[in-house]
Amino acid sequence: MKQRAKQGVMAALAVLAANQAAQASEVFVTADISTSTTWTSDNTYNLQQQIYVLPGASLTIEAGTKIISTTDPSSASSSLSTSVSDGSRSLSSP
């Protein structure tokens, strides 16, 4: 009976892990940040243009979050690619 319960728990954990992996996605960021938000490490944030955090808003970036940009190579912000790895970062405007 204990072995069966253990197998059930292991199966449930495997389903949960697969579900979380499937939920990770690429988020296309196309507009300035106007309300406080958190970017989580289970997503990749693709900046489609230069993005600003507007006054009164804040952007919190979890450790391990991937931020990329695949915009036109001739634009000034196209070379951005960063990863926050040493702790959460919070960016805000006055």
GIWO-V94334 format. One record per pair of residues at least 12 apart in sequence whose ideal C-beta (glycine too) atoms are under 8 Angstrom apart, sorted by sequence separation. I is the first residue (numbers start at 1). GAP is how many residues later the second one is. D is the distance in whole Angstrom. If there is no record, write none. Layout:
I GAP D
I GAP D
This chain:
27 12 8
68 12 7
69 12 7
67 13 7
68 13 5
67 14 7
67 15 5
27 16 5
29 16 5
67 16 7
26 17 7
27 17 7
29 17 7
66 17 5
67 17 8
24 18 5
25 18 6
26 18 5
27 18 5
28 18 5
29 18 5
30 18 5
33 18 7
65 18 7
23 19 7
24 19 6
25 19 8
26 19 8
27 19 7
29 19 6
30 19 7
32 19 6
33 19 7
64 19 7
65 19 5
24 20 8
26 20 6
28 20 6
31 20 8
32 20 5
33 20 5
34 20 5
37 20 8
39 20 7
45 20 7
47 20 7
64 20 7
32 21 7
33 21 6
36 21 5
37 21 8
38 21 8
39 21 7
41 21 5
45 21 7
47 21 7
48 21 8
63 21 5
64 21 6
20 22 7
29 22 6
32 22 5
35 22 6
36 22 5
37 22 6
38 22 4
39 22 5
40 22 5
41 22 6
43 22 7
44 22 4
45 22 5
46 22 5
47 22 4
48 22 8
49 22 6
62 22 7
63 22 6
34 23 6
36 23 8
37 23 7
38 23 8
39 23 7
41 23 4
43 23 8
44 23 8
45 23 7
46 23 7
48 23 6
61 23 5
63 23 7
33 24 5
36 24 8
38 24 7
41 24 5
44 24 6
46 24 6
47 24 7
63 24 5
40 25 7
41 25 8
50 25 8
63 25 6
33 26 5
39 26 5
49 26 8
50 26 7
62 26 5
50 27 5
61 27 7
39 28 7
49 28 7
60 28 6
61 28 5
60 29 7
61 29 7
47 30 7
60 30 5
61 30 7
59 31 7
60 31 8
58 32 6
59 32 5
47 33 6
58 33 7
59 33 7
58 34 4
57 35 7
58 35 8
57 36 6
56 37 7
53 38 5
55 38 5
53 39 6
54 39 6
55 39 6
53 40 5
52 41 8
